[in-house]
Amino acid sequence: MPHQFPDTEDYAFIACTDGALNKLIRRKFDLQKIDLISGDFDSYPPLSPEQKAIIENKIIHTPDQDKTDFHKALEIIKNEKITELDIYGGSGEEMDHFLGNLTTAFQFKDEINLVFHDDYGKYFFISKEIVLYDIKNCNISIYPFPEVKNVQSKGLQWELKNHHFSITQRIGTRNRAIEDTVKIQYETGNLLLFVGNKSETKLQ
């Protein structure tokens, strides 16, 4: 979970896993705002009677041990017809958890527009082309998943011209936006884009 707690006022739907519920309670998050809590509840926090009364009708028990809690939560969210989702705390503060969540996000990327947020920025899979606005001086990293070909850019410090990236050979980390608007496109493969923090960065 980012150190700076996100403003949730504009969200129409808020969901969390059982493990995330622990963190929300510690941060004194208003449990009335949560629409859904899912998981196998192997890390269920101790609750007061008042807290139990608030969340008892929000819980969906998902005991399937062949899938992660994140995967099961995304299945439920997809069934709710939600197509845009901001994810906080997706790293789980452990690298294997983080990599597992990226793999799960990849499996859902064509059905839900997933954007991960942490203390340093945001990251998400992109379609064949993206334009980022008000992005000047932000760090930009291109990560192949596991390969992406013919990547081109406009507005980066080190422009990309038909570059090929592969997780086993070459990746495109630590570039920088030198224009207010940056365009990135590619022909084949899958691309995970990291965008460093900047207030009010807009995507299209």
N, C-alpha and C positions, 0 to 999 in steps of 0.2 A: 504494500500500500504506500503511495507517495506520502512524503512527510507533510506536504501541503494538501489538506483534504479537499477533494473536488467539490465544486458548487453543484449540487444535484437538483436545484429548483426547477430547471427546465427539462428534466428527464420525465418522460411519460411512464416509464417502467423501470423499476430497479430490482435486480435479482442478485443473489449471492449464494455461494456454497456454504456448507456448514463450517468449514474452516475459516472462511472470510467473516462469518458471523462473529467469531471470537474477536477479531480485530475491530469490527464495527462497534461491538459493545464496549471494548476498551477505549475507543475514540468517542464514546457517548453519542453515537449516531442515533437519530430518532427512528426507532424500529417501526413506527407507524408508516414510514415512507417506503418500506420494503414490500414489494409485491410477491416475491417468490424466494424461498430458501430451499435449495436442493442438495442432495448428497447422501452418502451412506451413514452419516452422523457418527463416524468413528472418532471425530474430534469435536463433538458437540459440547458447547460450553455450559457451565452451571448457570441456571437462570432463576431469577426471582419469580414468584407467582405472577406478578404484574407483567413481566416480560413474556412468560409462557402464554398468558392470556392474549397478548398482542400477536404473537407469531404462530399460534397453534393452527390457524386456518391458512397459513401461508406456506406450510411445509409440504414438500413432495419428496418422499423417501425413495432413493434410487440405489438399491443395494448391489447392483451388478458390479462385480469386482473386475470384470474384463475391460471396463472403461473407466477413465478418470472422472472425478467429480466435474471437472471443467467440461469434458466431452458430453456428459449427461446433461449438464446445465444448458449447453448450446443446443442439444436436441430439443429440450423443452422450449427454449426461446424460439427456435425455428418453427415449432408447432404453433407458437403464439403469433406467427406471421410478422415477427420483428425482423427488419432487414438492416438496421443500423444499430451498432452496439459499441459503446466505449467500455474498455476493460481496464480496471485499476487493480493493482496487486497481482498482475498476471505472471510476474516472475516467480512468485512464491518464495522469494528470497533464497532460493536454492537453484543452482544451475541446471540440474537434471529436471526439476520441475519446470523451469523456464523453457528448456528445449522441448519437453513434452507438450507444453501448451502451444508452442509455435507449430508443432506438427498437427495438433488438433485444429488450430486456427486454419491451417492450410487445407484441411479436409472440408471446412465449412466456408471457405473464402468466396465461392461462387454463389452462395445462398445468403450470406450475411456479410455486410461490410464491417469488419472487425478492426477497431483501432485500439492498440495497447497504449497506456499512458504510464510513465514513471517519473522519477524526479528529474530526469535529464531530457525528456522529450516524448515523442510518440513514434510508433512503428506499426506498419501495416503492409499487407500484400497489395500490390497495385495491378490493375488491368494493363493492357498494352500501352496505355498512354495516360499521363497525369500532368496537370498544371497546378503548381502551388503559388499562391499569392501572398504578398507581404512577408516574404521569406528571406530578405537580404540579411547576410551575416549569420544565418543559421547553418549549423553543421548538417551535412547530408551524407548518408552512407547507403550504398547499394549492396545488398547481400543476396547472392544467388541461392535459389532453393530448389534443387542443388546446382542448377545451371541456368544461365540466361544469355541469349545471343543477340547481337546487333543492337546494343544499347546506345542510344543517342541522347544528348542533353543540350539545353540552351539555358545559359544563365549561371553555370557553375564555374568555380575558379579553375578547375581542371576539366575542360569539356570532354565529353565522351562521343566518339565517332565510330560507330559500328564495333564497339568493344564487346568482347566475349568474357563472361565471368563464370567461374566454376568454384564450388566450395573446396575442391581438392587442389586448385591451381592458383586462382587469382580472384580476389574479391575487391569491391570498390568502396572501402570505408574511408571516412574522414575527409570527404570533400567539403566544399563550402559554397553557399549561394552568394554570388556577387551582384545579383540583380534582384529587384523586388519580385519579379515573376520568374519562375523556373519551370521548364518543361522537360520531362523525361519520358522516353518511349523505348520500346523494344519489340523484337519480332517474335521470338519463341522462348519458351522456358517459363520460369516463375521468379518474381523479384520481390524481395522484402525490403521496404524502404524505411530508413530511420531518419527522422527529422528532429534536430535539436530544438530545445525550448525557445519559443518566442511568443509573446502575447499576441493573441488574435490571429494566429496563422490560419489561413483559409485554404481549403482544398476544393478541387473541382474534378 
